[in-house]
Amino acid sequence: MNKKIKNIFAGGNTKDGFHSFYKDVLSPLSRLFILKGGPGTGKSSLIKKIGRFYKDKGYTLTFLHCSSDTESLDGVIINELSLGVVDGTAPHIVDPEIPGVKDDIINLGDFWDRDVLIQNKNEIIRLKKNINHYFNTAYKHLNQSSLLQKNMANLYAPYIDKAMVKQIKDKLISMTFEDTSKNGNKGKESRSFAGAITPRGIVSFAGELTDKAAKRVLLLGRPGTNKSTIMKSLAAEAVLLGYDVELYHCALNPQKLDVVIIPQKQVAFIDASPPHKLETKKADDILIDMFALTVPRKIANNNKDEILKLQEDIIIQIDTARNNIRNAKDNHKKLENFYINAMDFSKMDEVFQQIISYRETNSSE
């Protein structure tokens, strides 16, 4: 499952507001450069430039995409060097763990003309308020969408065949771990998002993240049919047996899982039911319809109209949230222009050189 480029979201717009896995993603690194500064100060452009530099040298990279602007990057990790460069400003605030030893803060605000910004103070404040308003409104609609999913699940949750859920879980564990003897120490977990709710709607890297897996299990079914619960059980079993796992959380509800990958076993488990997107599907994918297998047909048929209405309302809430995130992005672009006009971008070459001059002692170069 090795690829030169890995794309993920380290944070996302969820029912609980902005949820961050930046600490989980960045803590294992040996060296981290944290970029601070306002919108339009060149953070994403610098991250892209650094990514291109190391990509051209053949390094394996992990790109951290921005959930609020799919054209921007929030970070890049150069895996072989255990080196990261990240946007550490709100909402994904990143602070140093060991300043000057592991982490360096680079303040791009040192390169702006404050007088230019003061001249546009009132408009900057207005745009900032607009952005906060649109994000808060989006989060309310995402929360409402999650509540509607719970209402849907409540229609059939009491009737779910729990014995069948356990049977499916046990079968998947048996299929994945032929040998259940412990493989040394406990495995490690990594957490992030495979997808995000963005101005463009739901964007997901689940397909490309799992495309090279020798075996993919696609779990289908409506909310509340234990898809995430089964994936959590599989992940827990893997860790207990000594296998590392990649956990990708649900873009709407970060308490749930959308994707679990066990690299050493070449297997991936994916929630492939709407509104999740899986662009690539393969003929040998294993499909498991949790709703069809665990909900009695009579119960499913009794609530068809109500479920259809709830599905429509869920889509409306997510789409309304997306529109608000898009409005926030539009205002953010306007805000960026004020900072772009105030910046001295000639200093950015010095920052670029400072970052690429770092080399891990065990680097091949």
C-alpha beads as a LAMMPS data file, in Angstrom:
LAMMPS data file: protein, C-alpha beads

365 atoms
364 bonds

1 atom types
1 bond types

-500.0 500.0 xlo xhi
-500.0 500.0 ylo yhi
-500.0 500.0 zlo zhi

Masses

1 110.0

Atoms # bond

1 1 1 0.000 0.000 0.000
2 1 1 3.035 2.294 -0.378
3 1 1 2.415 5.458 -2.359
4 1 1 4.577 8.511 -2.854
5 1 1 1.731 10.909 -2.035
6 1 1 -0.850 10.505 0.704
7 1 1 -3.744 12.961 0.983
8 1 1 -5.695 13.428 4.218
9 1 1 -7.539 16.021 6.278
10 1 1 -6.097 16.638 9.756
11 1 1 -9.109 18.756 10.725
12 1 1 -12.669 19.223 9.557
13 1 1 -16.008 20.976 9.846
14 1 1 -18.191 18.642 11.905
15 1 1 -21.408 18.597 13.912
16 1 1 -19.331 19.658 16.938
17 1 1 -17.646 22.559 15.134
18 1 1 -14.079 22.393 13.859
19 1 1 -12.510 19.125 15.027
20 1 1 -8.745 18.772 14.990
21 1 1 -6.519 15.721 14.754
22 1 1 -3.437 17.889 14.212
23 1 1 -1.833 16.762 17.462
24 1 1 -2.313 13.104 16.483
25 1 1 -0.848 13.682 13.024
26 1 1 2.078 15.914 14.038
27 1 1 3.214 14.572 17.435
28 1 1 5.255 11.638 16.010
29 1 1 7.431 14.011 13.956
30 1 1 11.026 14.780 14.931
31 1 1 10.965 18.288 13.477
32 1 1 8.080 20.688 12.886
33 1 1 7.933 24.179 11.418
34 1 1 4.777 26.021 12.516
35 1 1 3.695 28.879 10.270
36 1 1 1.837 31.719 11.972
37 1 1 0.233 34.706 10.294
38 1 1 -3.039 36.034 8.959
39 1 1 -4.940 34.979 5.820
40 1 1 -3.153 35.757 2.592
41 1 1 0.324 35.720 4.115
42 1 1 1.469 32.896 1.856
43 1 1 1.280 29.896 4.196
44 1 1 -0.448 27.559 1.748
45 1 1 1.732 28.702 -1.169
46 1 1 4.870 28.057 0.889
47 1 1 3.627 24.597 1.918
48 1 1 2.907 23.738 -1.731
49 1 1 6.373 24.939 -2.769
50 1 1 8.030 22.814 -0.084
51 1 1 5.918 19.844 -1.157
52 1 1 7.025 20.225 -4.777
53 1 1 10.651 20.509 -3.697
54 1 1 10.627 17.222 -1.764
55 1 1 8.384 15.474 -4.295
56 1 1 10.935 16.216 -7.024
57 1 1 13.594 14.626 -4.816
58 1 1 11.568 11.427 -4.554
59 1 1 10.432 11.667 -0.932
60 1 1 7.169 10.178 0.321
61 1 1 4.806 12.979 1.330
62 1 1 1.608 13.378 3.310
63 1 1 -0.424 16.441 2.346
64 1 1 -2.817 17.916 4.909
65 1 1 -5.675 19.461 2.959
66 1 1 -7.820 22.382 4.081
67 1 1 -11.445 21.422 4.723
68 1 1 -12.625 25.026 4.292
69 1 1 -10.823 25.661 0.992
70 1 1 -9.998 22.686 -1.216
71 1 1 -7.518 24.808 -3.172
72 1 1 -5.332 25.280 -0.093
73 1 1 -2.991 23.087 1.925
74 1 1 -2.696 23.242 5.704
75 1 1 0.470 21.177 5.937
76 1 1 2.946 18.754 4.435
77 1 1 4.911 15.922 6.052
78 1 1 8.130 14.568 4.557
79 1 1 7.956 11.044 5.929
80 1 1 11.576 9.902 5.509
81 1 1 12.830 13.018 7.312
82 1 1 10.124 12.950 9.999
83 1 1 9.726 16.622 9.087
84 1 1 6.531 18.663 8.918
85 1 1 5.484 22.157 7.894
86 1 1 2.035 23.231 9.050
87 1 1 -0.273 26.225 9.179
88 1 1 -0.640 26.750 12.922
89 1 1 -3.280 29.499 12.876
90 1 1 -6.955 29.252 13.844
91 1 1 -9.025 27.169 13.595
92 1 1 -6.262 24.528 13.511
93 1 1 -4.122 26.107 16.206
94 1 1 -0.797 24.305 16.575
95 1 1 1.593 25.268 19.365
96 1 1 5.132 23.948 19.894
97 1 1 5.714 20.941 22.150
98 1 1 9.452 21.522 22.635
99 1 1 10.186 25.022 21.276
100 1 1 13.529 25.394 19.552
101 1 1 14.310 21.690 19.848
102 1 1 11.494 19.908 18.051
103 1 1 9.403 22.856 16.896
104 1 1 10.114 26.267 15.390
105 1 1 7.519 29.012 14.987
106 1 1 7.866 31.108 11.840
107 1 1 5.848 34.304 12.129
108 1 1 4.934 35.513 8.659
109 1 1 3.358 38.543 10.312
110 1 1 6.887 39.914 10.552
111 1 1 6.684 40.552 6.808
112 1 1 3.535 42.684 6.640
113 1 1 3.077 46.440 6.751
114 1 1 0.809 47.045 9.714
115 1 1 -0.075 50.540 8.529
116 1 1 -1.640 49.090 5.377
117 1 1 -3.774 46.770 7.507
118 1 1 -4.816 49.551 9.914
119 1 1 -6.092 51.569 6.955
120 1 1 -8.568 48.753 6.266
121 1 1 -9.300 47.942 9.909
122 1 1 -13.097 48.265 9.756
123 1 1 -13.465 46.114 6.645
124 1 1 -11.127 43.478 8.042
125 1 1 -13.168 43.311 11.256
126 1 1 -16.429 43.099 9.269
127 1 1 -15.167 40.252 7.096
128 1 1 -13.848 38.378 10.134
129 1 1 -17.273 38.617 11.798
130 1 1 -18.935 37.369 8.621
131 1 1 -16.622 34.366 8.468
132 1 1 -17.342 33.445 12.099
133 1 1 -21.078 33.818 11.496
134 1 1 -21.080 31.559 8.436
135 1 1 -19.041 28.851 10.146
136 1 1 -21.228 28.909 13.276
137 1 1 -24.332 28.646 11.092
138 1 1 -22.791 25.755 9.161
139 1 1 -22.032 23.893 12.389
140 1 1 -25.662 24.301 13.531
141 1 1 -26.910 22.699 10.317
142 1 1 -24.371 19.879 10.559
143 1 1 -25.490 19.238 14.123
144 1 1 -29.095 19.164 12.944
145 1 1 -28.147 16.687 10.223
146 1 1 -26.590 14.428 12.846
147 1 1 -29.728 14.629 15.004
148 1 1 -31.856 13.634 12.016
149 1 1 -29.598 10.628 11.471
150 1 1 -30.177 9.639 15.095
151 1 1 -33.934 9.983 14.572
152 1 1 -33.672 7.666 11.592
153 1 1 -31.623 5.132 13.524
154 1 1 -34.154 5.185 16.370
155 1 1 -36.820 3.843 13.998
156 1 1 -35.088 0.486 13.679
157 1 1 -32.320 0.401 16.333
158 1 1 -34.483 -1.500 18.879
159 1 1 -35.089 -4.240 16.306
160 1 1 -31.543 -4.760 15.061
161 1 1 -30.414 -8.371 15.264
162 1 1 -27.495 -7.988 17.695
163 1 1 -26.539 -11.631 17.326
164 1 1 -26.117 -11.076 13.582
165 1 1 -24.003 -7.950 14.228
166 1 1 -21.715 -10.025 16.455
167 1 1 -21.599 -12.815 13.874
168 1 1 -20.521 -10.350 11.152
169 1 1 -17.909 -8.810 13.438
170 1 1 -16.497 -12.189 14.453
171 1 1 -16.379 -13.343 10.818
172 1 1 -14.454 -10.220 9.764
173 1 1 -12.003 -10.630 12.650
174 1 1 -11.471 -14.287 11.734
175 1 1 -11.028 -13.376 8.063
176 1 1 -8.515 -10.625 8.846
177 1 1 -6.479 -12.321 11.568
178 1 1 -6.003 -15.972 10.696
179 1 1 -3.395 -16.157 13.465
180 1 1 -4.700 -14.521 16.655
181 1 1 -1.453 -14.893 18.594
182 1 1 -0.011 -11.579 19.727
183 1 1 2.541 -10.010 17.426
184 1 1 4.854 -8.497 20.054
185 1 1 3.859 -5.167 21.589
186 1 1 0.567 -3.410 21.051
187 1 1 0.104 -1.759 17.686
188 1 1 -0.093 2.001 17.210
189 1 1 -3.074 4.071 16.118
190 1 1 -2.993 7.097 13.836
191 1 1 -6.059 9.319 13.558
192 1 1 -7.215 11.791 10.921
193 1 1 -10.007 12.333 8.378
194 1 1 -10.237 10.685 4.947
195 1 1 -12.980 13.131 3.954
196 1 1 -14.373 16.538 4.797
197 1 1 -17.445 18.723 4.336
198 1 1 -16.087 21.505 2.156
199 1 1 -17.344 24.440 0.066
200 1 1 -17.568 21.915 -2.801
201 1 1 -19.590 19.476 -0.730
202 1 1 -18.242 16.196 0.608
203 1 1 -14.693 15.535 -0.588
204 1 1 -13.112 12.182 0.227
205 1 1 -9.738 10.520 -0.268
206 1 1 -11.080 7.164 0.985
207 1 1 -10.800 5.617 -2.470
208 1 1 -7.167 6.485 -3.097
209 1 1 -6.158 5.742 0.504
210 1 1 -7.501 2.184 0.200
211 1 1 -7.006 1.546 -3.524
212 1 1 -3.844 -0.535 -3.088
213 1 1 -5.251 -2.745 -0.332
214 1 1 -5.258 -6.418 -1.265
215 1 1 -8.663 -6.741 0.372
216 1 1 -11.346 -4.073 0.851
217 1 1 -14.519 -4.577 2.863
218 1 1 -17.283 -2.076 2.064
219 1 1 -19.836 -1.738 4.838
220 1 1 -23.203 -0.497 3.588
221 1 1 -26.335 0.463 5.441
222 1 1 -28.190 3.355 7.006
223 1 1 -27.070 5.263 10.124
224 1 1 -27.203 3.233 13.315
225 1 1 -26.522 -0.170 11.757
226 1 1 -23.249 -0.637 13.661
227 1 1 -20.799 -0.020 10.809
228 1 1 -18.555 2.203 12.927
229 1 1 -18.915 -0.108 15.936
230 1 1 -17.648 -3.058 13.897
231 1 1 -14.717 -1.030 12.549
232 1 1 -13.782 0.047 16.078
233 1 1 -13.794 -3.606 17.162
234 1 1 -11.572 -4.596 14.229
235 1 1 -9.157 -1.750 14.999
236 1 1 -9.024 -2.692 18.685
237 1 1 -8.310 -6.331 17.807
238 1 1 -5.524 -5.282 15.428
239 1 1 -3.845 -3.102 18.053
240 1 1 -4.120 -5.854 20.661
241 1 1 -2.427 -8.311 18.280
242 1 1 0.397 -5.864 17.586
243 1 1 -0.656 -4.372 14.238
244 1 1 -0.595 -0.649 13.505
245 1 1 -3.890 0.834 12.318
246 1 1 -4.867 3.963 10.445
247 1 1 -8.170 5.332 11.744
248 1 1 -10.067 7.827 9.600
249 1 1 -12.956 9.447 11.422
250 1 1 -16.367 10.459 10.129
251 1 1 -16.440 13.948 8.606
252 1 1 -19.841 14.680 10.163
253 1 1 -19.469 12.895 13.506
254 1 1 -15.811 12.503 14.562
255 1 1 -16.790 10.026 17.283
256 1 1 -17.436 7.516 14.501
257 1 1 -15.109 5.880 11.984
258 1 1 -15.377 5.959 8.195
259 1 1 -12.251 4.008 7.265
260 1 1 -9.892 1.595 9.020
261 1 1 -6.698 0.454 7.304
262 1 1 -4.398 -2.246 8.661
263 1 1 -1.315 -1.836 6.420
264 1 1 0.517 -4.979 7.559
265 1 1 -2.524 -7.088 6.697
266 1 1 -3.163 -5.225 3.421
267 1 1 -6.821 -4.813 4.375
268 1 1 -9.178 -1.837 4.562
269 1 1 -12.683 -1.434 5.967
270 1 1 -14.795 1.390 4.568
271 1 1 -18.203 2.885 5.321
272 1 1 -19.374 3.191 1.714
273 1 1 -22.984 4.178 2.350
274 1 1 -24.357 7.657 1.459
275 1 1 -23.415 10.415 2.007
276 1 1 -19.905 8.893 2.054
277 1 1 -18.166 8.973 -1.293
278 1 1 -16.013 6.191 -2.681
279 1 1 -14.939 7.130 -6.186
280 1 1 -13.103 3.886 -6.943
281 1 1 -14.881 0.549 -6.630
282 1 1 -13.317 -2.778 -7.516
283 1 1 -14.853 -6.027 -8.673
284 1 1 -13.320 -7.964 -5.778
285 1 1 -14.549 -5.593 -3.055
286 1 1 -16.426 -7.443 -0.316
287 1 1 -19.854 -5.823 0.187
288 1 1 -21.707 -6.190 3.475
289 1 1 -25.143 -4.542 3.714
290 1 1 -25.622 -4.101 7.446
291 1 1 -29.179 -2.807 7.079
292 1 1 -30.349 -5.749 4.965
293 1 1 -28.613 -8.279 7.217
294 1 1 -29.567 -6.939 10.642
295 1 1 -32.939 -5.150 10.302
296 1 1 -36.068 -7.305 9.905
297 1 1 -37.720 -6.678 6.523
298 1 1 -41.064 -5.870 8.151
299 1 1 -39.517 -3.093 10.241
300 1 1 -37.699 -1.665 7.225
301 1 1 -40.879 -1.669 5.143
302 1 1 -43.005 -0.121 7.911
303 1 1 -40.911 3.067 8.012
304 1 1 -40.145 3.598 4.326
305 1 1 -41.886 6.968 3.950
306 1 1 -40.517 8.387 7.180
307 1 1 -36.994 7.238 6.364
308 1 1 -37.221 8.764 2.882
309 1 1 -38.300 12.106 4.396
310 1 1 -35.478 12.002 6.921
311 1 1 -32.953 11.222 4.169
312 1 1 -34.158 14.258 2.209
313 1 1 -33.939 16.489 5.294
314 1 1 -30.420 15.256 6.092
315 1 1 -29.266 16.165 2.577
316 1 1 -30.873 19.620 2.889
317 1 1 -29.077 20.280 6.189
318 1 1 -25.683 19.188 4.838
319 1 1 -26.191 21.226 1.667
320 1 1 -27.149 24.308 3.692
321 1 1 -24.019 23.829 5.792
322 1 1 -21.953 23.563 2.617
323 1 1 -23.394 26.843 1.327
324 1 1 -22.423 28.560 4.568
325 1 1 -18.899 27.131 4.408
326 1 1 -18.690 28.402 0.828
327 1 1 -19.825 31.869 1.964
328 1 1 -17.153 31.777 4.668
329 1 1 -14.577 30.912 2.012
330 1 1 -15.725 33.803 -0.218
331 1 1 -15.343 36.247 2.654
332 1 1 -11.992 34.713 3.547
333 1 1 -10.758 35.350 -0.005
334 1 1 -11.723 39.020 0.329
335 1 1 -9.943 39.164 3.677
336 1 1 -6.826 37.625 2.137
337 1 1 -6.564 40.464 -0.370
338 1 1 -5.950 43.021 2.382
339 1 1 -3.079 40.951 3.777
340 1 1 -1.657 40.178 0.327
341 1 1 -1.429 43.916 -0.339
342 1 1 0.351 44.425 2.986
343 1 1 2.904 41.600 2.623
344 1 1 6.547 41.706 1.576
345 1 1 6.695 38.333 -0.166
346 1 1 10.374 38.737 -1.066
347 1 1 11.187 37.497 2.447
348 1 1 9.459 34.180 1.775
349 1 1 12.507 32.820 -0.077
350 1 1 14.487 33.093 3.167
351 1 1 11.814 31.078 4.978
352 1 1 11.813 28.459 2.230
353 1 1 15.599 28.108 2.420
354 1 1 15.470 27.878 6.233
355 1 1 13.047 24.956 6.063
356 1 1 14.669 22.953 3.258
357 1 1 18.108 23.332 4.889
358 1 1 16.928 20.937 7.588
359 1 1 18.091 17.355 7.149
360 1 1 17.576 14.458 9.483
361 1 1 20.904 12.861 10.430
362 1 1 19.798 9.526 9.003
363 1 1 18.696 11.058 5.708
364 1 1 20.057 9.490 2.536
365 1 1 21.178 12.918 1.337

Bonds

1 1 1 2
2 1 2 3
3 1 3 4
4 1 4 5
5 1 5 6
6 1 6 7
7 1 7 8
8 1 8 9
9 1 9 10
10 1 10 11
11 1 11 12
12 1 12 13
13 1 13 14
14 1 14 15
15 1 15 16
16 1 16 17
17 1 17 18
18 1 18 19
19 1 19 20
20 1 20 21
21 1 21 22
22 1 22 23
23 1 23 24
24 1 24 25
25 1 25 26
26 1 26 27
27 1 27 28
28 1 28 29
29 1 29 30
30 1 30 31
31 1 31 32
32 1 32 33
33 1 33 34
34 1 34 35
35 1 35 36
36 1 36 37
37 1 37 38
38 1 38 39
39 1 39 40
40 1 40 41
41 1 41 42
42 1 42 43
43 1 43 44
44 1 44 45
45 1 45 46
46 1 46 47
47 1 47 48
48 1 48 49
49 1 49 50
50 1 50 51
51 1 51 52
52 1 52 53
53 1 53 54
54 1 54 55
55 1 55 56
56 1 56 57
57 1 57 58
58 1 58 59
59 1 59 60
60 1 60 61
61 1 61 62
62 1 62 63
63 1 63 64
64 1 64 65
65 1 65 66
66 1 66 67
67 1 67 68
68 1 68 69
69 1 69 70
70 1 70 71
71 1 71 72
72 1 72 73
73 1 73 74
74 1 74 75
75 1 75 76
76 1 76 77
77 1 77 78
78 1 78 79
79 1 79 80
80 1 80 81
81 1 81 82
82 1 82 83
83 1 83 84
84 1 84 85
85 1 85 86
86 1 86 87
87 1 87 88
88 1 88 89
89 1 89 90
90 1 90 91
91 1 91 92
92 1 92 93
93 1 93 94
94 1 94 95
95 1 95 96
96 1 96 97
97 1 97 98
98 1 98 99
99 1 99 100
100 1 100 101
101 1 101 102
102 1 102 103
103 1 103 104
104 1 104 105
105 1 105 106
106 1 106 107
107 1 107 108
108 1 108 109
109 1 109 110
110 1 110 111
111 1 111 112
112 1 112 113
113 1 113 114
114 1 114 115
115 1 115 116
116 1 116 117
117 1 117 118
118 1 118 119
119 1 119 120
120 1 120 121
121 1 121 122
122 1 122 123
123 1 123 124
124 1 124 125
125 1 125 126
126 1 126 127
127 1 127 128
128 1 128 129
129 1 129 130
130 1 130 131
131 1 131 132
132 1 132 133
133 1 133 134
134 1 134 135
135 1 135 136
136 1 136 137
137 1 137 138
138 1 138 139
139 1 139 140
140 1 140 141
141 1 141 142
142 1 142 143
143 1 143 144
144 1 144 145
145 1 145 146
146 1 146 147
147 1 147 148
148 1 148 149
149 1 149 150
150 1 150 151
151 1 151 152
152 1 152 153
153 1 153 154
154 1 154 155
155 1 155 156
156 1 156 157
157 1 157 158
158 1 158 159
159 1 159 160
160 1 160 161
161 1 161 162
162 1 162 163
163 1 163 164
164 1 164 165
165 1 165 166
166 1 166 167
167 1 167 168
168 1 168 169
169 1 169 170
170 1 170 171
171 1 171 172
172 1 172 173
173 1 173 174
174 1 174 175
175 1 175 176
176 1 176 177
177 1 177 178
178 1 178 179
179 1 179 180
180 1 180 181
181 1 181 182
182 1 182 183
183 1 183 184
184 1 184 185
185 1 185 186
186 1 186 187
187 1 187 188
188 1 188 189
189 1 189 190
190 1 190 191
191 1 191 192
192 1 192 193
193 1 193 194
194 1 194 195
195 1 195 196
196 1 196 197
197 1 197 198
198 1 198 199
199 1 199 200
200 1 200 201
201 1 201 202
202 1 202 203
203 1 203 204
204 1 204 205
205 1 205 206
206 1 206 207
207 1 207 208
208 1 208 209
209 1 209 210
210 1 210 211
211 1 211 212
212 1 212 213
213 1 213 214
214 1 214 215
215 1 215 216
216 1 216 217
217 1 217 218
218 1 218 219
219 1 219 220
220 1 220 221
221 1 221 222
222 1 222 223
223 1 223 224
224 1 224 225
225 1 225 226
226 1 226 227
227 1 227 228
228 1 228 229
229 1 229 230
230 1 230 231
231 1 231 232
232 1 232 233
233 1 233 234
234 1 234 235
235 1 235 236
236 1 236 237
237 1 237 238
238 1 238 239
239 1 239 240
240 1 240 241
241 1 241 242
242 1 242 243
243 1 243 244
244 1 244 245
245 1 245 246
246 1 246 247
247 1 247 248
248 1 248 249
249 1 249 250
250 1 250 251
251 1 251 252
252 1 252 253
253 1 253 254
254 1 254 255
255 1 255 256
256 1 256 257
257 1 257 258
258 1 258 259
259 1 259 260
260 1 260 261
261 1 261 262
262 1 262 263
263 1 263 264
264 1 264 265
265 1 265 266
266 1 266 267
267 1 267 268
268 1 268 269
269 1 269 270
270 1 270 271
271 1 271 272
272 1 272 273
273 1 273 274
274 1 274 275
275 1 275 276
276 1 276 277
277 1 277 278
278 1 278 279
279 1 279 280
280 1 280 281
281 1 281 282
282 1 282 283
283 1 283 284
284 1 284 285
285 1 285 286
286 1 286 287
287 1 287 288
288 1 288 289
289 1 289 290
290 1 290 291
291 1 291 292
292 1 292 293
293 1 293 294
294 1 294 295
295 1 295 296
296 1 296 297
297 1 297 298
298 1 298 299
299 1 299 300
300 1 300 301
301 1 301 302
302 1 302 303
303 1 303 304
304 1 304 305
305 1 305 306
306 1 306 307
307 1 307 308
308 1 308 309
309 1 309 310
310 1 310 311
311 1 311 312
312 1 312 313
313 1 313 314
314 1 314 315
315 1 315 316
316 1 316 317
317 1 317 318
318 1 318 319
319 1 319 320
320 1 320 321
321 1 321 322
322 1 322 323
323 1 323 324
324 1 324 325
325 1 325 326
326 1 326 327
327 1 327 328
328 1 328 329
329 1 329 330
330 1 330 331
331 1 331 332
332 1 332 333
333 1 333 334
334 1 334 335
335 1 335 336
336 1 336 337
337 1 337 338
338 1 338 339
339 1 339 340
340 1 340 341
341 1 341 342
342 1 342 343
343 1 343 344
344 1 344 345
345 1 345 346
346 1 346 347
347 1 347 348
348 1 348 349
349 1 349 350
350 1 350 351
351 1 351 352
352 1 352 353
353 1 353 354
354 1 354 355
355 1 355 356
356 1 356 357
357 1 357 358
358 1 358 359
359 1 359 360
360 1 360 361
361 1 361 362
362 1 362 363
363 1 363 364
364 1 364 365
